Amino acid sequence: MREKVNISSSFTNLAAVLAHMRDKRVLLGMSGGMDSSMSAVLLQQQGYEVIGATLLTHTDEKDASIIAAQNLAKERKIEHHVLDCRERFEKTVIQYFIDEYLSGRTPNPCIRCNETIKWKLLLQLADELDCQFIATGHYVQKEKVGHRYYIRKGIDPTKDQSYFLWNLNQEVIAKALFPLGELHKKEVRDLARQLGYAAIADKKESMGVCFLAGTDYRNYLSDLLDKNHPALSQGTVVDENGNELGHHDGFPFYTIGQRRGIEGVAKGMCVVAIDADKKQLIAGKREALNSQALVLKDYSLSPDASLWKNIKVFIRIRGLDSVPGYWGHIREHEGELHIQFDETVWAITPGQSIVIYHNDMIVAGGIV
């Protein structure tokens, strides 16, 4: 006698299986480098269905990194997408980079890209492809406290990239996976070699701003801007009392704390301020850049005050720096974030990000 099949039950089971499959579906940002490549391997080992996405930001489809990402995806049987966002990247990130220098500030283009390009596009594509998660090769972790998600430092202090992700919103962090957050760089490199990816493991690591390709930003600006651009014309160097000391050949080529280029007119001094409207560099003693307090008007702050109010927090004023950060306290007052450092801090620079941690977890961030 033929066994009777419960059709309704079978469809229910199938729906459950499909739902489980969707729950293990992750969109991975693939740059073609070792970190994202090994993230793909680790996610597959953890049972995820990995779909790859590579952002085309400032190069063409024949760029070596694009090809490397495509080759790895093919080898690992990963569905792969290339998102051409070059026009958006130029308008949103590169133009911001230019405008900040032309305003006398020092920009963080990677932070700008993370907020406006990279994670937005990955989130959008993840929704289109029915992916429950988004992953990258960042050396960071995430943690849930109450009903809110937070970015936490990666365990490798030499590779921690949390500083650059301070402005990600809750929608993004909730979906984010960081396979490398609990690993040291050496462990990831060793894994690549063990799996036969020696070429990836030995590949020179890209550092700094991607579209500069290792060149000095001053050369990049010179190439982009018309040689007769007003900002590149000669301006004055003055002391803190307004006394003229000499001239410079373009204020965007100088940053706060810089000595190179003004030694001849301001011996023993450095740039302590930039007045873009007057095309003027203000020179002063190095000590003039010392401070112990700062006020941020452009910032984000955890609504859980127990993570920052009346307790000591750790404050980073730069991403990659020989000084990892400073201890201090913060308080919010009338729409401003007031920061008090426990020690003297040198050369806090307009345009740069300030990132604030409690127990290695980001609780606030803002732009000077």
C-alpha positions in Angstrom: 0.0 0.0 0.0 1.4 3.4 -1.0 2.4 5.6 1.9 0.3 8.7 2.2 2.3 11.9 2.0 1.4 14.9 4.0 1.7 17.6 1.3 1.1 20.5 3.8 3.9 19.2 6.1 6.3 18.8 3.2 5.8 22.4 2.1 6.2 23.6 5.7 9.5 21.7 6.0 10.7 23.1 2.7 9.9 26.6 3.7 11.8 26.1 6.9 14.9 24.8 5.0 14.7 27.8 2.6 14.4 30.2 5.5 17.5 28.6 7.2 19.4 28.9 3.9 18.5 32.6 3.7 19.6 33.0 7.3 23.1 31.9 6.3 23.4 34.1 3.2 26.0 36.8 3.4 27.2 39.5 1.0 31.0 40.0 1.4 32.8 43.1 0.2 35.8 41.7 -1.8 38.7 43.9 -2.6 41.0 41.2 -4.0 43.3 41.5 -1.1 44.3 38.9 1.6 41.9 40.1 4.3 38.7 39.9 2.3 39.8 36.7 0.5 40.4 34.9 3.8 37.1 36.3 5.1 35.4 34.5 2.2 37.1 31.2 3.2 36.3 31.6 6.9 32.6 32.4 6.2 32.3 29.4 4.0 33.9 27.2 6.7 31.3 28.5 9.1 28.5 27.4 6.8 27.6 30.6 5.2 26.5 31.0 1.5 28.9 33.7 0.4 28.1 36.2 -2.3 30.9 38.6 -3.3 30.7 42.3 -4.2 33.6 44.5 -5.4 33.2 48.2 -5.6 34.6 49.9 -8.6 35.5 53.3 -7.2 38.4 54.9 -9.0 39.9 52.3 -11.3 38.6 50.3 -14.3 37.4 46.7 -14.7 40.9 45.6 -15.7 42.5 46.7 -12.4 44.5 44.0 -10.7 42.4 44.0 -7.5 39.1 43.6 -9.5 40.6 40.6 -11.4 42.0 39.1 -8.2 38.5 39.3 -6.5 36.9 37.7 -9.6 39.4 34.9 -9.7 39.0 34.1 -6.0 35.2 34.1 -6.4 35.4 31.8 -9.3 37.8 29.4 -7.5 35.6 29.3 -4.4 32.4 29.1 -6.4 31.1 32.4 -5.1 28.6 34.4 -7.0 30.3 37.8 -7.7 29.1 41.3 -8.5 31.0 44.4 -9.5 29.3 47.6 -8.5 30.4 50.5 -10.7 30.2 53.5 -8.3 32.9 55.7 -9.9 30.7 58.7 -10.6 29.2 58.6 -7.1 32.6 58.1 -5.5 34.1 61.1 -7.4 31.2 63.4 -6.4 30.9 62.2 -2.8 34.4 61.2 -1.6 37.0 62.7 -4.0 35.2 66.1 -4.1 34.9 66.1 -0.3 38.6 65.3 -0.1 39.4 68.3 -2.4 36.9 70.7 -0.7 38.2 69.9 2.8 41.8 70.9 1.8 40.5 74.0 0.0 38.8 74.9 3.3 42.0 74.5 5.3 41.0 71.2 6.9 42.4 67.7 6.8 39.9 65.2 5.6 39.2 61.5 6.4 38.1 60.2 3.0 38.0 56.5 4.2 35.5 57.4 6.9 33.5 59.4 4.4 33.5 56.5 2.0 32.4 54.0 4.7 29.4 56.2 5.6 28.2 57.4 2.2 29.4 54.8 -0.4 30.7 51.4 0.7 28.2 50.3 3.4 25.2 51.9 1.8 25.8 50.1 -1.5 26.5 46.8 0.2 23.3 47.1 2.3 21.3 47.9 -0.8 22.7 45.0 -2.8 22.3 42.6 0.2 18.6 43.5 0.3 18.3 42.9 -3.5 20.0 39.5 -3.2 18.1 38.4 0.0 21.2 38.3 2.1 20.7 38.5 5.8 24.3 39.7 6.5 27.0 41.9 5.2 30.7 41.1 5.8 34.0 42.8 5.3 37.6 42.1 6.1 37.9 44.8 8.7 39.9 43.9 11.9 37.0 44.9 14.2 34.3 43.1 16.3 30.7 44.0 17.2 28.8 43.7 20.4 25.2 44.1 21.4 24.5 45.9 24.6 20.8 46.1 25.4 19.0 46.8 22.2 21.9 48.5 20.5 24.9 47.3 18.5 28.4 48.7 18.9 31.7 48.4 17.0 34.5 47.0 19.2 38.2 47.0 18.5 39.8 44.0 16.9 42.0 41.9 19.1 45.1 42.7 17.0 46.1 46.2 18.3 48.4 46.8 15.3 45.6 46.2 12.8 42.5 47.5 14.6 40.3 49.5 12.1 37.5 50.5 14.4 38.4 54.2 14.2 37.2 54.3 10.6 33.8 52.8 11.3 32.6 55.1 14.1 29.8 56.6 12.0 28.1 53.4 10.8 24.4 53.4 11.7 22.5 50.7 13.6 20.9 49.1 10.4 24.4 48.5 9.0 26.0 47.2 12.3 23.1 44.9 13.0 23.8 43.1 9.7 27.6 43.3 9.8 29.9 40.3 10.2 33.6 40.7 10.8 35.3 37.3 10.4 38.8 38.7 11.2 37.9 40.6 14.3 39.1 37.8 16.7 42.3 37.1 14.7 45.7 38.6 14.4 47.1 39.5 11.0 49.8 36.9 11.3 47.1 34.2 11.8 45.3 35.3 8.7 48.5 35.4 6.7 49.4 31.9 7.9 45.9 30.6 7.0 46.3 32.0 3.5 49.6 30.1 3.1 48.2 26.9 4.5 45.4 27.0 2.0 47.7 27.6 -1.0 47.2 31.3 -1.4 50.8 32.3 -1.0 50.6 35.0 -3.6 47.8 36.7 -1.7 49.7 36.2 1.6 52.8 37.8 0.2 51.1 40.6 -1.6 52.1 44.0 -0.4 49.5 45.5 1.8 47.8 48.7 0.6 48.1 51.5 3.0 46.6 55.0 3.1 44.0 56.6 0.9 43.1 54.2 -1.9 42.7 56.7 -4.8 46.1 58.3 -3.9 47.8 55.0 -4.8 50.7 55.8 -2.5 51.4 59.3 -3.9 51.5 62.5 -1.9 48.1 64.2 -1.6 49.8 67.5 -2.7 50.7 66.0 -6.1 47.2 64.7 -6.4 45.6 68.1 -5.8 48.0 69.7 -8.2 47.0 67.3 -10.9 43.3 67.8 -10.3 43.1 71.5 -9.8 43.8 74.1 -12.5 47.2 75.6 -12.1 45.5 79.0 -11.9 43.2 77.9 -9.1 43.1 80.7 -6.5 44.0 78.3 -3.6 47.2 77.4 -5.4 48.4 80.9 -5.7 50.9 82.5 -3.3 49.7 83.7 0.1 51.2 85.0 3.3 52.6 83.4 6.3 52.0 85.4 9.5 52.6 84.9 13.2 49.9 84.7 15.8 49.8 88.5 16.0 49.3 88.9 12.3 52.8 90.0 11.5 53.9 89.0 8.1 56.8 86.5 8.0 56.9 85.5 4.4 55.0 83.7 1.7 53.8 80.2 0.7 52.8 78.7 -2.7 49.4 77.3 -1.8 47.8 76.8 1.6 46.2 73.4 0.7 49.7 71.9 0.6 50.0 72.5 4.4 48.6 70.8 7.4 48.4 71.6 11.1 51.7 71.0 12.8 53.7 71.0 9.6 57.2 72.6 9.6 58.3 71.6 6.1 57.9 74.4 3.7 57.9 77.3 6.2 61.3 76.9 7.8 62.8 79.6 5.6 60.2 82.2 6.8 59.2 81.0 10.2 62.3 79.4 11.7 61.5 77.1 14.7 57.8 77.4 14.1 55.1 75.2 12.6 51.6 75.7 11.1 49.2 76.3 14.0 46.2 77.4 11.9 45.1 77.9 8.3 42.8 80.7 7.2 41.5 79.6 3.8 39.5 82.8 3.2 42.7 84.9 3.4 44.9 82.2 1.9 47.0 82.6 5.0 49.1 80.3 7.1 49.5 81.1 10.8 52.8 80.0 12.2 53.6 79.6 15.9 55.6 77.6 18.4 54.9 73.9 18.6 53.5 74.3 22.1 50.7 76.5 20.7 49.0 73.3 19.4 48.8 71.8 22.9 45.3 71.4 24.4 43.4 69.5 27.0 39.8 70.2 26.0 37.7 70.0 22.8 34.1 70.7 21.8 32.4 68.8 19.0 29.3 70.0 17.3 29.2 67.3 14.6 29.0 64.0 16.5 27.1 60.9 17.4 26.7 59.5 20.9 25.3 56.3 22.4 21.9 56.9 24.1 23.1 54.6 26.9 24.7 57.2 29.2 26.0 54.5 31.5 28.6 53.8 28.9 30.2 57.2 29.0 28.7 59.6 31.6 30.9 60.4 34.6 33.4 57.6 33.7 36.8 57.6 32.1 36.8 56.9 28.4 39.5 56.4 25.8 39.8 58.9 23.0 41.6 58.5 19.7 42.3 61.6 17.6 43.8 59.8 14.6 43.4 56.5 13.0 47.0 55.3 12.4 49.3 57.0 14.8 52.3 56.3 17.0 50.1 57.5 19.9 47.1 55.1 20.2 45.0 57.5 22.2 44.3 59.4 25.4 42.2 59.0 28.5 39.6 61.6 29.4 35.9 62.3 30.1 33.0 63.5 28.0 29.7 65.3 28.6 26.9 66.5 26.4 25.7 70.0 26.8 23.2 71.9 24.7 23.9 70.0 21.5 27.6 69.9 21.9 30.0 67.1 23.0 32.6 68.4 25.5 35.8 66.4 25.7 38.3 66.8 28.6 41.6 65.0 28.2 43.6 63.8 31.3 46.8 65.0 29.7 48.0 67.5 27.1 47.2 66.5 23.5 49.1 67.9 20.5 47.8 69.0 17.1 44.1 68.2 17.2 43.3 68.9 13.5 40.1 70.4 12.0 38.4 67.9 9.6 39.7 64.8 11.5 37.6 62.4 13.4 37.6 61.9 17.2 36.5 58.4 18.3 35.6 57.6 21.9 35.7 54.2 23.5 34.5 52.5 26.7 36.1 49.1 27.3 37.3 49.0 23.7 33.8 49.7 22.4 32.9 52.8 20.4 30.4 54.9 22.3 30.8 58.2 20.5 32.5 59.9 17.5 32.6 63.2 15.7 34.5 65.5 13.4 36.6 68.4 14.6 
